[in-house]
Amino acid sequence: MFRKIVLGASISFVLFYAALGAGLGPFSSKIFQYARENGGKYGTKLMDPRYESVRLASWNAVEWGGISARFKSLRKGSLLEEKVFRLQADRVRLKLLNFFTGRCRIEAEGVELLLEKGTAHPRVPGRLAGDMSYEFRLDLVHPGIARKQIRELFRAFSSLVHEGMIAGKLEFRGNSAFSIKGKTFEAVLFSEPAGPQTRLVMEPGSIRNVALVLGDSLTPSEIDLLSQHPFLAPRLFEIQDYVREKAETLNAQGKASSKDAYKHILWSYLLTREYGPDFAKVVTDAHENGSATNTAADHKMDFNNNIVGRRYALSGIPESGLLSRMLQDPSVIQHPE
């Protein structure tokens, strides 16, 4: 009896893969159609998905060659909102690792994510390239469960694009390119576990190189923070650079009684407007807590003025009114006490 079951399963398995090999074109078309019709539900509108070739790479793997697509981010409040990207990959392989548990892996080589011409902005990387693999489960017996798992797969990759985090095990190694003040930078990216999730990380050495070119002095805590937020790092550098130039200009004009006070208020204000008060506090605290040169009085002044900046942002004060407001505000500490 056991032999008959094994033989029957083996014959079914061979017939299944023979049929799959003959119907890979329609199978691929259905996958791309589903992605195009349902991507918008997860914050990503997929457009013009194409592939040049498809084949059975082995008894347990399907491989597509020359994949390309365009997609538009629809997630409200995201740094990528309304940005249009072109996705390209030399090869994408879908491999079944365990038939009984449904464990699968997507392997992609030569992946490149490009901001389309005319949509580039220093807030996001202009290009991201590398190789990746990602494991997930797909129930091969129950279609209803499989559909739910496919939806979760779309949601996971949408989270990766928008937040740099994905549920499960991802392996990635590559680089990103972005532009600040007309200067182009390249940074190494890699993946690392973060509890049940995986996050993309920017190599600390790449961050130090960017800071050196821009003339920024970063604390170890700031480097660690930027490293763990690779998609936010370009914009955070840009804000810091803008604040420094603005404070130096006002100081040269003799308009600010305290350049340092204005700098911290403006920095905290801009961070709060863009990311909210909680993340703004995380960023400014990383600067203060990692500083080895500030005195206790310096820290007291900076922490206080960072709070003032967040309060101004939440109160809706326009940036043009910050200077006059801080000069009249008794809660602002103008100089270390």
N, C-alpha and C positions, 0 to 999 in steps of 0.2 A: 504493500500500500504506500509506504513512504517513498519507494523508488518511483511509483507512478506519479506521485505529487511533485517530486523533484523534476522528473522528466517533463511533465506537463508545464511546470513553471518555466523550465529552460526553453521549451519550444515557444511558449507565449512571449518570453523575453526576446528571443531571436526575431520572431515575427513583428513584435512591437518596434524594434530598432530598424528592421528592414522597411517597415512602413514609414517610420520617422525619416529615414534617409531619403525616401522617395518624395516625401512631402515637406521637406524643410522650408521650401519657398513659401507655401501657404501658412505654415506654422510661424515663420518669421513675420509675415505680413500681419497676422493676428496679434502678435506681441506688440509690434510697432503701432498698430491701430489702437490697441488698448491704451498704450502709453500716451498717444496723441489725444485720445478722447477723455482720459481720466487724470492726466497730470495736473490740470488746473485745480482739481480738488485739493491738492497738496501744496499749492502755492507756486507751481511751475507749469507754464504753458509750453508744450513741446510742439515744434514746427519743423516740417520738412525732414523727418527722419529717413535716412537712407543707409543701405549697405551695398558693398560691391560683390561680396561672395558669402556663401554659407556652406558648411560641410560638416560631416561627422568627423571630428578630430580623433576620436577613439570610441570604444564601445560605450563609454559613459560621459562623452563630452560633445557639445555642439559648438562650433567656432564660426563667428562672423568676422569678415575682413573689411577694412575700409569703411567703418561706421562714421556717419556724420549726422548732425542735427543742429537746429537752432532752438533755443528756448528763452523764454521771457519770465522773469521773476514777477509773481503777482502778490507775494506776501506783504501785507500792509506793515509799514514801520520798519521793514528790513532795509539794511544798507544797500541791498541789491534790487530794491523795488523798482520796477519798470526798466531795469537794465536788460539788454539783449546779449546773449552769449552764443558762441558757436562751439559745439562739442565735437571733437574728432578723436578717433581711436584707431590705431593700426589693426589691432586684433582684440576681440572680446570673446571669451570662452565661458560657457555655462557647463559646469561639471557636476555630475551626481557622485557624491562621495559615499553615501550609504543609502541603498534603496529602502531598507526597512525603517530607518529613522527619518528619511527625507532630507538628510543633510546635503546641502549643495554649496558650491562656491562659484562666484563670478571672478574671473581673472581678466584684467584689462592691461594691455601693453600699449605704450605710446599714446597715452591719454593726454589731450591738450584742451584746455578750456580758455577761450579767448573772448574778451569783450569786443563786440563788433565796433567797427570804425564809426566814430561819431557819438559813441556812448561812453567813452573812457572817462574815468573820474578817479582822482587820487584816493577816494574813500575805499575803493575796492581794488584787488589785484587786477592788472590788465591782462595777465596771462598766468595760467597754472598748468604745469605739465609734470608727468611722472607715470609710474606703474602702480597698479593697485590690485588687491584681492579682497573679497568680502564673503564671509560665510553666512548662510541663512538656512532656514528649513522650509520645505515645500511638501505638503502632504500629497502623495501620489495616489492615494486611495479615495480620499473624500474631496470632491471638487469644491464644495462649499467652504471647507477649511482652507483649501489651496487659494481660493479667491481672496479670502481674508488675509492670508499670508502675503500674497502679492501686493495687496493694498498697503500692508505694513512695510513692505520693501520700498515702495514708492515714497512712503512717508519718511522712512529712514534716510534715503538719499536726498530728499528735499531738505531735511534737517542738516545733512552734511554740507550742502551747498550754502545754506543760509546761516548756519551757526557754527560750522566747523566741528560738529559733534554728530556721532551716529551710534545707534544702539547696536551692540554686538561687536564682533571681531573684524576690524579693518586693518589691512596692512597697506601703507602708502609711503612712497619715497619719491620726492621730486623737488620742484622749485616754483616760486611765484615771482612775477615781475610787476612792479608798480612805479608810478611816477609822482614825485613831489617837487613842486617849484621847477618844473622842467628837467629835473634830474631823474634818470631811470635807475632803479635799484633791483637787484635780484637777491632773493632770500631762499635758503634751503628749508623745505617743509618735510616733516615725517609724521607718522602716527604713533600714538602711545596709549596704553590702556588708562581708562579713567573710571574705575569701578566696573559696572556692567556695560559701559559705553567705551567708545574709542574717540579720541579727539585728534585733530590736526594741530601740530605744534611747529612754530617757527624756530629755527636753530638760533640759540642765543648769540653765537658769533656773528650771524647775519644782522641781528639787531644792533650789535655794537658797531658794526661797519656803517650802518645807516646813520646812527647817532653821531659817529665821528664826522661823516661828511656834512651833516646838518649843523654840527656844532652843539649838539645836545649833550648834557651831562646826565647820565642815567644812574640811578642807584641799582644795586642787585635786585631789590624787590620790584623795581619797574621793569627790568629786563625779564624777570620771571613772569610778570603780568602780561607783557607784550608777547612773550613767547607762547603763552597759553591762549592768546586771542589773535591768531595770525590774520584773520580777515578784518579785524579792527585796527591792527597795528598801523597801517598806512595813514588812516584818518587821525589816530591819536598823535602820531608824529606831526601831522599837518597842523593840528590844533595847537600843539605845544610851540611849534615854530611861529605860528601867527601871533600867539600871545607874547612871545619874547620880542618880536619885532615891534608890535604895537606898544608895549611898555617902554621899550628903548626910544621910540619916536616921541612919545609923550614926555618922557624924562628929558630928552634933548631940547624940547620946546619949553621946558619948565612948567608944564601943566599938572604934573602929578607930584604931590608932596612926598610920596613914597612909591618908588617904582616897584618895589617888592610887594607892597600891599595891593597895588593895582593889578599886578601880574597874577597873584593868587586868586583874587576876586574874579578877574576876567576868565582865567583858566577854569575855575570851578563852575562859573556861570555857563560857559560854553559847553562843558561836559554835561552839565545837568540838562541843558536844553536839548542836547542830542541823544543822551543815553539815560536820562533820569537821575534822581539824586543818589540812589543806592550805588550805581556803578561809578558815578562821579566821585563819590567818597572813597570807593575802592582804589581808584586811580590816584587821587591826590594823597591818600594815606600811604600808598606804596612809595611815593616820593619822600614823604616826611619820615616814615618809619625806617627807611633804608639809608637816610642821610647820616654820614659820620662826621660832618663838619658843622652842622647847626648846633647852636647852644639851646639850652632849655627855653630861654626867652624867645629865640628864633622859632622854635617849634610851637610855642604857645601862640605867637603872632600868626603863624601860617595856618595852623589848625583853625583858629578863630576866623580868619579871613576866608578860608575855604568854606566854612559854614555860611558866612555872609554871602558869598557868591552863589551858593545853592539857593539861599533864601531869595535873593534878587531874581534868579531865573524862575523860581516857582511863583513869584509875585507878578511875573509878566513885564518886568521893567525892560525896555529896549536897550540894546547894547550901547546906543548913542547916549543914553542917560546914565550909564554906570559911573562915569568919572564924577559928575556933579553930585550924584547921590552918595558916593562913598566919602566925598570931602565933607559932607554935612552929617554923615551918620556917626553918632558917638560910639556905636558898637564896633566900628572898624578900628583895628590897632594899626596905627600908621608906622610905628617904629618899635623895635624890641624893648620891653620894659624890664 
